[in-house]
Amino acid sequence: QAARSTRTIVIAGVPAGLLQDDVMADILTIHFQMSRNNGGDVEEVTYPTHSKGVAYITFEDQGVVERVLKKDQHLLQDQRLSRRYPLTVTRYCHKVSSSLTHLITLP
């Protein structure tokens, strides 16, 4: 599980409600597999998530995460979208989310 989290990124700014969820997941997969987006082989896309407009992408290789994070700007574009959507890409950090959960559950 730890190794998996180091191969995962968090995507914010996914245009919600425009297309069916599985279609949007396909568009995200294509975007993050393209070499011009510093991408690589995608193992899994988690979309939709509990947070609106957020997706998780897990790559087969951790090196892809580093390359994707170094790209200045990710613009999601596809012929099925009316325009390009800027995405915010961050490293997945399980420690932060579990710490927050822990803080919230304290009396």
Steps between C-alpha positions, in 0.01 A plus 500: 500500500784741581661438163165562331457839668841614372377426146178701543423866428197711585331698222280798586301709252343210312188642333218323685161429348590565136545140392429155638746400772651212303555728198677758720715223651600397144591861411714525816669170418586618148629836629733344756630234260613755240871573484435871434343511848806323645268200552540125496313176550194552719410212731173641633281811493270562796219732389265618628619530860342637818622848401337665199740559211775284650653183358785269599738361241729208583790436263681172445836673556582745780733693267199618300363676811815712524485591129130590512552719808782690324278606210405868545138477396262219415215597268237233454382502140294262292257537209220407743579805717393849393826658618828426675487460877802580718574222748680522834727200548640411843671207662271258684577496871324237708664625820326837473154356442535244781634769736200720423264211565678435828472865607132513419422187704675624814258601781 
